[in-house]
Every structure is written in structure tokens, then in C-alpha cells.
Amino acid sequence: MRAAHSTDGYFDAHRERILEDWFELLRMPTVGADKGRAAECARCAAWLKRWVRSLGFEVEVCRTSGHPVLLAERPGRPGSPTVLFYGHYDVQPADPVEEWHSPPFEPVLRGDRVYARGAQDNKGQLLAALLGMRACIEAGLPLPGLRLLIEGEEESGSRGLAGALPGLRRRLQADVLMVCDTALHPSGRPAITAGLRGLAYVTVTVHGPDHDLHSGTHGGVAPNPAVGLARLVASLHDADGNVAVAGFCDRLSPPSAQEIELCRAEPFDAEAYQRATGVAPEGGARGVPVPERAGFRPTIEVNGLRSGYAGAGLKTIIPASALAKISLRLCPEQDPDECLDALLAHLRERCPAGLRLEFQDRHAGGAGFRLPVDSPLSRLAADVLTGLDGRGPAFVWEGASIPVVGALRAATGAAPLLVGFGCEADRIHAPDESFSLAQFDLALAYSARMLSALAGG
Amino acid sequence: MRAAHSTDGYFDAHRERILEDWFELLRMPTVGADKGRAAECARCAAWLKRWVRSLGFEVEVCRTSGHPVLLAERPGRPGSPTVLFYGHYDVQPADPVEEWHSPPFEPVLRGDRVYARGAQDNKGQLLAALLGMRACIEAGLPLPGLRLLIEGEEESGSRGLAGALPGLRRRLQADVLMVCDTALHPSGRPAITAGLRGLAYVTVTVHGPDHDLHSGTHGGVAPNPAVGLARLVASLHDADGNVAVAGFCDRLSPPSAQEIELCRAEPFDAEAYQRATGVAPEGGARGVPVPERAGFRPTIEVNGLRSGYAGAGLKTIIPASALAKISLRLCPEQDPDECLDALLAHLRERCPAGLRLEFQDRHAGGAGFRLPVDSPLSRLAADVLTGLDGRGPAFVWEGASIPVVGALRAATGAAPLLVGFGCEADRIHAPDESFSLAQFDLALAYSARMLSALAGG
């Protein structure tokens, strides 16, 4: 049973208008990684500018080296802290488009869920948080000082924002850095994210012959880039699923006893995991409990492979090249650049005879972090979340990364507070991404309650 | 200096008309593996029917389960042997089309070379051989009894012909099975192909989650199909490049001393290989000379890989599945079906925990073979080739496969004679396939001379 709050019922009372805004936001195909979508990203930033201005914010859309960043400010109750709210309007690519049951940029409500690319990540959660602010304003509740920072390249490395950050530093100073881009605990309880992994990535291409060769004439003669790439990828992990790259794990320090205790507080439900994903949680280091594997261990994953001919029928070739897109998730102690160096050195050392390596898209996306679980901010958030769900929050160490959070913490001095309302069924980054109205409503209510609590309301 | 023959100069004398026919043949995009090209294949068979009929053949276009087969017959000089000439009008897919310097089905002559898919393999060599017959007929030279068998699925497994073969058996009986689908020796000398490898293939898909997963949340938790596939592919060879599949190589018997001697007669030019292909001949079993690796050793090659997102930018996912197209080239002693069984068992045993394997397109394409190097037919062919090139022919054991040759030999009792005029620069199966006018002329001259020699002329 929820504790009462004067913004309760806001979503239901304004459902039609909210869905209209949400759908309009989702219709803009703001795939930040796609340079061809620059106009859509600019349009989306302008749309958000109008929307946010209507709440009494002073707003500016700032140019960056990439897609624009929206910066907004609204004074709060005197004496209250300043909250920097961070979100992003860019979305992941929609491929494979043919696997969507409705077009990714034509949002539809089916049952309790809105389906579209970005329905949850992050347009849905972002809009819900902004609506929490509107709910407070319309209810006449005090708010803390608010600064908004909404960027357009989170899914592709936040490069534009990173470049602009030094110049924006002064305007972003805050006490709390509020981010609504994470998930509920798998049990459905609210969750405070106490850790995120760092991110880095690189595209590895193995070059062989200068054109595809006949696999008969040349089979067993020319080195095969697809086989060479497979051997390189296979060398990244040992037989027990541990990362086997020299120097990669040197800096790792184990979680504290309190972290392990909180991490194990809620038992991991392997069957529920399999129902939600279609696969047993059998990846990564053998013998390590799942939440600790995701929260406290690094991983090297292949996001995609491409080589030769993989269409219908047969094409008996030795391909000219083979490509793997590789991403790393790193523990806070690991330096993304050092890890990339270790990975590339590992691959170079093992490059099969006759083949040649090329690295592209190298990006050290930012370090991971762990937050104190017993700070006043954590305790206030836990109270607010207990008011929304009597079970109170779980503390989770997520395997995912929001690299910009580390950079913003460093630039602004603000204490991060990561509470989000996603769940596995949302299928973010995949076909048929969605967000339920119930999750949206919860995100809205949390935003309203947390902000009024921070304003001392 | 060539020995004289009354068909000498035929190509030069009819160059314009010949190029017109050749280009017309190449303009038909007869990609046999592509079911959407059935009409083009039928059109090509009809075109060949008209062309061959004009030489006095009785011709029939036979339906098969796939693309039609052209069957033709022409009586020869009384007492002469019967030659079954085999060729194919289908071609490999043209992908990647964007790498062609001119459209694959719009033949052009640049310098001495005709560029188009099929320019060499096999439309070019086929037409040259047919023109050799026309040259003899127009010069009034005697010919042996001729049977033509021209199919449309050589590049995709000859399934239609294989199904039709039992019914055509009687009409295909012959003394010699002449095939013009092979290559010159890398030194440029003519070559008699004394062996071909068998072929088999299969598409392997590794299934993981039922949709792409976020590589952060799930990295190190969900098993990654792309990594799993890489580990499976890497397990197919040992560190020295030998096939490491149990049971795969059990039946191998080494080449005879005479075979090794002939195989080593012409030194292998590794630098020329690298110039032609862009890669050093560093594939396959370490320490085995290149011609023996291709001629007397089996190989497992990956023709293509596909998994997850491999486009521009970044998509941080654990892909739902990963696919490899795998082809085998086999020694005569190896049974393609047994080898596929061994491969699939090997993969099944090693399938990483949580992942699931699926096999598609399984096809045992036919065994390889080795021919006697000192038969009367080999000696006659060697004489004819010495007449064309004073260096005489090299005997080669090619790594490629023409699976149908084994089947035709079994069905007809004919002795195979494989002499072809391809070379590495032709880039068959790859973008910018071409065939030079000089090679075409040589193929034509060989056909004319060999056939008149067989007719006792």
C-alpha cells in the first residue's frame, strides 16, 4: 500500500495528453549512432526545449561535435539542494527491423505496453521523470533547484557531451546527480543502483586475401580470416569463462562483505531469467553467483560478426576479411584505456600467420563506479522508494554502463542517484522494445516524490 | 612455338561474332543458387539449345528438380570414341556487388580481359570449348561422337542433375568425359587435373537468447552465441592448422611417390601467390608443401559469418544467434557424409552450456578422385597440350571440387579428362571475375585439337 502524496493520480488524470507527448517523442527516429539522423536529433532537442520551457525552465540547446545537448535551469525552494537531472533522447538502432511486430518508430499501445524504439530507454523514463516535475509544479509543491542535461549520444559514447563538458562545468554544478536510466530489481522491487560497469569497445577486422578466394583452390592454402577471427575471439576466455587477456584483470578488487550481503539479499531466480530471455544464465565465469558476475566481474562480449557470404544458398569462398564488434564491461578499478590496450596486445600477439589486424571505432567509454550504500542520499531515496513499494528498494550492482555518469560526477561534484524502472520484458536495445504504463507511472511518481523530498517537502 | 593445326586463327577470324555470343551469354544472371533466377536459367538453357543446334546437334532441354539440363548429341567419325562434354551455365552469386568495378552482368572488355560473373567459370570456358567444336566442323575436320551435358546447378551442388542422372544414364554413355572447368598451372603451363577434392557443406547456427540482450546487463551472465560459435570454429583445427575433428581424417592415405614427384615437379612460387591473392599461403597444415596441402589434404573452411550487429556505429548487444557457413574439401578416400557426421558430432559435443545448435543446408556434394597419370588418354592429352605449349602439361591435384565429375564417371563409365585454362587473375567466385582473350583462345584451340586427336584426325 502506497503512502499518500499530493501528486498521486497524476498519470491517470492526464493520460491522454501524456500518451500524445510520449508518442510524439517516440516518432522521432533519433538513432544517435547514425549520422544520417542528425536532423531528427536536432528536431527532438527542439521539441524537448519547448516542452521543458513550458515548465518554467530557462532552456538552451547547445551545439556539440555530435548531436545537440539540452541544458535547462529552474530555481528551487530557497535553501534546497540543486539537482542535476541527466537523460538522453537518442536511441539504439532499430535493427533487425524485420523482427519488430510493429514499426520501431510508430509507437503503439498494446495491452498495458507502449511499443517503440526508445519506449523505455531512455525516452520513456526521461518523459516520466519530467512529468514528475510537472506534477509537483501543478500541485504547487516545492522543488529543489533543477538543472536538466539531456543529450543525444548516450547510446554511442556521449562524445559530443564529453567535448562540451569542460565549457558547461559551471552551469552543471549540483548536489545530486539524478539519473533515471536503470531498472527495477528482477523481483519487481524498486532498486537503487549502487554500481555500474565501465564500457569500452572496438571493432576488430581480420584481413586476409585482397579478394574473396575460391574455397576449393585455396582451402588449406590461404589463411582464412573468418577462422582466424574465431580463433582470436575464442582466445579471449579460458575454459571456465574467465577473461584470459593478460593484464586485463590485474586491478580488480573484490566487493566488500556488505556489498556481497546486499547483492545476495534477494535470491537470483534462474528460471525467471530463462523465461525472460530464452536462455539459461550460463555465461561468464563458472561458479560465481549471477548477480556478482554482472556486478563485480568484467566481461568481453562480441556484439556482432560479419564475414564473407552468410546469405541464402552457398558461396564457397575464403572471405577476404572478417569483422567482430567487441564491447567490454569493466569494474570500477579497471581503466578502460588500459583494458583496450591489453585486449589489442593480446589480439596482435595471436594474429594467425598471413593475416593482418585492423582496429576501428576504439572508444574508452568511461570507468564504472560503486556508490556508498549508507549515505544520507541513499537513505532518503530508500525511504521514498519504501513509500512507493512497502518492500523497499534492493541495492543492485548493474552490469550495464552509463559512462557519462562518471564523467558528470567528476565535472559537477554531484552525488549520483540512480533509480530506474526498467525490466527485462522491456527488451531495450532489441526488437519490440516497450515500456508498460505501470512502470511509466511508477517512474513519474518516484520523480515527483524524490524531488519534493529533496526540497524538504 | 605451336605445332600447326587447321583450326588455328579461328578466334581471330571470328572475334567479333564470338564476343557477341559470349557477352550475350554473360548478360543472363544465371545464379543457380538463387531460386529467383529460375527464368534466367531457363532462358540461358534455351539460348544454348539454339546455339548448339546450329552445330548439327540434336538437342533437348530436360527439366529437373532444379534448373534445366541441356543434353545434346552429334554422331562422329565412324569408329571414333564417344566424348561426353560436361559444362555448366550457372554462376556464383555476384555479392558483394559493390566491389565490382563494372556491373557483374554487364560484360565489358577492358584490355585483354572480359569482365563479368561467369566470364571464366564456366561460361567462358564452356563457350570456348563449344567454339572448338565449331572450328573443327567449319574446317571439315572429323570429330568423335559428341554428347553434351550442360547443367545449371554446378555452383550449388548439382542436385537437379543428380536426380535426373539415373534416367539419363543410357544417353550419357561415353568413353571420355571431357571437362573444361579447371585452371592452368600457376606457372602458366597447361595442366591436366589428376585429382579434385570432394565437397560437403553445412550451415551452423548457434542459438542463445530468444532476442538480442543488452550486453551490459547480460554480459557475463547470458551465454554469448557469437563467442560460442567462435569457440566452436576455433576447435576445428589444432595449433598446427590440422583438422582436429575426431574421425575426420581416419581414411586418409598418402599420395604415391609418383604423385608426389609430379606434384613437386614445378616449384611453388609463394611470392606469385601473394601477388595474385594478396595473402601469403600460410593456411592449412604447417610444414606441408602448398601443392600437397591443396591436393592431398582435406580442409574445413568458414565461408561466412553473421551475428548480431555488424553495421556502422555501436550496438551493445549479446546477439540472439550466430551463424557460420562451413564447407569441407575432402580427399578421395573420405566419404562426405561420414565427414559431415564427424563434424556435427564434434560441434554437438562442444556446444557451450546454455546455447543450442541448429544445422541447415547439409549437403554431401560428392567425393573427390584421383586419376591415373599414365593412361593412354592422359598421354594423348599431354601430346595435344605439348603441341600448344612446348613446355607440355603439368599434372596437378587441385583443391577444388567438381562433385558431378565423380557422379558422371560412375554413371557413364567414361574416363575423365580435366583440362582447363583458368588462372588466379580470373578471380572466379569473387568480384571482378574475368577471362582473358588469350586464355579463351587457348581453350578453344585445345578443344579443337583434342577432339580431332580423339577422332584420329
Contacts between the chains, C-beta under 8 A, distances in Angstrom:
chain1	res1	chain2	res2	distance
A	33	B	312	7.1
A	33	B	313	3.0
A	33	B	314	5.6
A	33	B	315	7.5
A	34	B	312	7.2
A	34	B	313	6.5
A	92	B	315	6.1
A	93	B	309	6.9
A	93	B	311	7.2
A	93	B	313	6.9
A	93	B	315	5.5
A	95	B	309	6.0
A	95	B	311	6.8
A	95	B	315	7.2
A	99	B	211	7.7
A	155	B	314	7.3
A	156	B	313	5.6
A	156	B	314	5.3
A	157	B	314	6.9
A	183	B	217	7.3
A	196	B	216	8.0
A	197	B	216	6.3
A	197	B	219	7.8
A	199	B	216	7.1
A	199	B	316	7.4
A	201	B	314	6.1
A	201	B	316	7.2
A	208	B	278	7.8
A	208	B	279	5.0
A	209	B	277	4.5
A	209	B	278	4.9
A	209	B	279	4.2
A	210	B	277	6.9
A	210	B	278	2.8
A	210	B	279	7.3
A	211	B	99	7.7
A	211	B	277	7.6
A	211	B	278	7.0
A	211	B	427	5.8
A	211	B	430	4.4
A	211	B	431	6.3
A	211	B	432	7.4
A	212	B	429	6.4
A	212	B	430	4.4
A	212	B	431	7.4
A	213	B	277	6.0
A	213	B	429	7.5
A	213	B	430	6.9
A	214	B	400	6.2
A	214	B	428	5.9
A	214	B	429	4.7
A	214	B	430	7.8
A	215	B	301	4.7
A	215	B	303	5.9
A	215	B	327	5.3
A	215	B	329	7.1
A	215	B	429	8.0
A	216	B	196	8.0
A	216	B	197	6.3
A	216	B	199	7.1
A	216	B	329	5.5
A	216	B	398	7.1
A	216	B	399	5.1
A	216	B	400	3.0
A	216	B	401	5.2
A	217	B	183	7.4
A	217	B	294	6.9
A	217	B	398	6.5
A	217	B	399	5.2
A	217	B	400	4.9
A	218	B	277	7.1
A	218	B	283	7.4
A	218	B	294	7.6
A	218	B	399	6.8
A	219	B	197	7.8
A	219	B	283	7.7
A	219	B	284	7.6
A	219	B	294	7.3
A	219	B	299	3.9
A	219	B	301	4.7
A	219	B	327	7.5
A	219	B	329	4.7
A	219	B	399	5.5
A	220	B	241	8.0
A	220	B	283	5.9
A	220	B	284	3.2
A	220	B	285	6.9
A	220	B	293	4.8
A	220	B	294	6.0
A	220	B	297	5.5
A	220	B	298	7.6
A	220	B	299	3.6
A	220	B	301	7.9
A	220	B	329	7.1
A	220	B	399	6.5
A	221	B	273	7.8
A	221	B	281	4.9
A	221	B	283	5.4
A	221	B	284	5.9
A	221	B	290	5.6
A	221	B	293	5.8
A	221	B	294	5.1
A	221	B	399	6.8
A	222	B	277	6.0
A	222	B	279	5.2
A	222	B	281	6.4
A	222	B	282	7.9
A	222	B	283	4.9
A	223	B	279	6.3
A	223	B	280	7.6
A	223	B	282	4.8
A	223	B	283	4.1
A	224	B	283	6.0
A	224	B	301	5.5
A	224	B	302	6.0
A	226	B	233	7.4
A	226	B	302	3.8
A	226	B	303	7.6
A	226	B	304	7.0
A	226	B	305	5.2
A	226	B	324	7.4
A	227	B	233	6.1
A	227	B	234	7.7
A	227	B	236	7.5
A	227	B	237	7.1
A	227	B	301	7.1
A	227	B	302	5.2
A	229	B	230	7.2
A	229	B	305	7.4
A	230	B	229	7.2
A	230	B	230	4.2
A	230	B	231	7.7
A	230	B	232	7.9
A	230	B	233	3.5
A	230	B	234	4.9
A	230	B	302	7.0
A	230	B	305	7.7
A	230	B	324	8.0
A	231	B	230	7.7
A	231	B	233	7.6
A	231	B	234	4.4
A	232	B	230	7.9
A	233	B	226	7.4
A	233	B	227	6.1
A	233	B	230	3.5
A	233	B	231	7.6
A	233	B	234	7.6
A	234	B	227	7.7
A	234	B	230	4.9
A	234	B	231	4.4
A	234	B	233	7.6
A	234	B	234	3.6
A	234	B	235	7.6
A	235	B	234	7.6
A	236	B	227	7.6
A	237	B	227	7.0
A	237	B	231	8.0
A	273	B	221	7.8
A	277	B	209	4.5
A	277	B	210	6.9
A	277	B	211	7.6
A	277	B	213	6.0
A	277	B	218	7.1
A	277	B	222	6.0
A	278	B	208	7.8
A	278	B	209	4.9
A	278	B	210	2.8
A	278	B	211	7.0
A	278	B	320	7.8
A	279	B	208	5.0
A	279	B	209	4.2
A	279	B	210	7.3
A	279	B	222	5.2
A	279	B	223	6.4
A	279	B	354	5.5
A	279	B	355	7.7
A	280	B	223	7.6
A	280	B	353	7.4
A	280	B	354	4.4
A	281	B	221	4.8
A	281	B	222	6.3
A	281	B	354	7.5
A	282	B	222	7.9
A	282	B	223	4.9
A	282	B	352	7.5
A	282	B	353	4.0
A	282	B	354	3.2
A	282	B	355	8.0
A	283	B	218	7.5
A	283	B	219	7.7
A	283	B	220	5.9
A	283	B	221	5.4
A	283	B	222	4.9
A	283	B	223	4.1
A	283	B	224	6.0
A	283	B	318	7.8
A	283	B	354	6.8
A	284	B	219	7.6
A	284	B	220	3.2
A	284	B	221	6.0
A	285	B	220	6.9
A	290	B	221	5.6
A	293	B	220	4.8
A	293	B	221	5.8
A	294	B	217	6.9
A	294	B	218	7.5
A	294	B	219	7.3
A	294	B	220	5.9
A	294	B	221	5.1
A	297	B	220	5.5
A	298	B	220	7.6
A	299	B	219	3.9
A	299	B	220	3.6
A	301	B	215	4.7
A	301	B	219	4.7
A	301	B	220	7.9
A	301	B	224	5.5
A	301	B	227	7.1
A	301	B	316	7.9
A	301	B	318	5.9
A	302	B	224	6.0
A	302	B	226	3.8
A	302	B	227	5.3
A	302	B	230	7.0
A	302	B	307	7.1
A	302	B	308	7.2
A	302	B	319	7.6
A	303	B	215	5.9
A	303	B	226	7.6
A	303	B	308	5.2
A	303	B	309	5.8
A	303	B	314	7.7
A	303	B	315	5.9
A	303	B	316	5.8
A	303	B	317	5.3
A	303	B	318	7.6
A	303	B	319	6.9
A	304	B	226	7.0
A	304	B	307	5.8
A	304	B	308	3.6
A	304	B	309	4.2
A	304	B	310	3.9
A	304	B	311	7.8
A	304	B	315	6.9
A	304	B	317	7.7
A	304	B	319	6.4
A	305	B	226	5.2
A	305	B	229	7.4
A	305	B	230	7.7
A	305	B	305	4.4
A	305	B	306	6.5
A	305	B	307	4.0
A	305	B	308	6.8
A	305	B	310	6.3
A	305	B	322	6.1
A	306	B	305	6.5
A	306	B	306	6.3
A	306	B	307	7.9
A	306	B	310	3.5
A	307	B	302	7.1
A	307	B	304	5.8
A	307	B	305	4.0
A	307	B	306	7.9
A	308	B	302	7.2
A	308	B	303	5.2
A	308	B	304	3.6
A	308	B	305	6.8
A	308	B	325	7.3
A	309	B	93	7.0
A	309	B	95	6.1
A	309	B	303	5.8
A	309	B	304	4.3
A	309	B	325	6.7
A	310	B	304	3.9
A	310	B	305	6.3
A	310	B	306	3.5
A	310	B	323	5.8
A	310	B	325	6.0
A	311	B	93	7.5
A	311	B	95	6.9
A	311	B	304	7.8
A	312	B	33	7.3
A	312	B	34	7.5
A	313	B	33	3.2
A	313	B	34	6.6
A	313	B	93	7.0
A	313	B	156	5.8
A	313	B	361	7.9
A	314	B	33	5.7
A	314	B	155	7.4
A	314	B	156	5.4
A	314	B	157	6.9
A	314	B	201	6.1
A	314	B	303	7.7
A	314	B	325	7.4
A	314	B	327	7.6
A	314	B	361	7.0
A	314	B	363	7.7
A	315	B	33	7.5
A	315	B	92	6.2
A	315	B	93	5.6
A	315	B	95	7.2
A	315	B	303	5.9
A	315	B	304	7.0
A	315	B	325	7.5
A	315	B	429	7.1
A	316	B	199	7.4
A	316	B	201	7.1
A	316	B	301	7.9
A	316	B	303	5.8
A	316	B	327	4.9
A	316	B	429	6.9
A	317	B	303	5.3
A	317	B	304	7.7
A	317	B	429	5.5
A	317	B	430	7.1
A	318	B	283	7.7
A	318	B	301	5.9
A	318	B	303	7.5
A	319	B	302	7.6
A	319	B	303	6.9
A	319	B	304	6.4
A	320	B	278	7.8
A	322	B	305	6.1
A	323	B	310	5.8
A	324	B	226	7.4
A	324	B	230	7.9
A	325	B	308	7.3
A	325	B	309	6.7
A	325	B	310	6.1
A	325	B	314	7.3
A	325	B	315	7.5
A	327	B	215	5.3
A	327	B	219	7.5
A	327	B	314	7.6
A	327	B	316	4.9
A	329	B	215	7.1
A	329	B	216	5.5
A	329	B	219	4.7
A	329	B	220	7.1
A	352	B	282	7.5
A	353	B	280	7.4
A	353	B	282	4.0
A	354	B	279	5.5
A	354	B	280	4.4
A	354	B	281	7.5
A	354	B	282	3.1
A	354	B	283	6.8
A	355	B	279	7.7
A	355	B	282	8.0
A	361	B	313	7.9
A	361	B	314	6.9
A	363	B	314	7.7
A	398	B	216	7.1
A	398	B	217	6.5
A	399	B	216	5.0
A	399	B	217	5.2
A	399	B	218	6.8
A	399	B	219	5.5
A	399	B	220	6.5
A	399	B	221	6.8
A	400	B	214	6.2
A	400	B	216	3.0
A	400	B	217	4.9
A	401	B	216	5.2
A	427	B	211	5.8
A	428	B	214	5.9
A	429	B	212	6.4
A	429	B	213	7.6
A	429	B	214	4.8
A	429	B	215	8.0
A	429	B	315	6.9
A	429	B	316	6.8
A	429	B	317	5.5
A	430	B	211	4.5
A	430	B	212	4.3
A	430	B	213	6.9
A	430	B	214	7.8
A	430	B	317	7.0
A	431	B	211	6.4
A	431	B	212	7.4
A	432	B	211	7.4
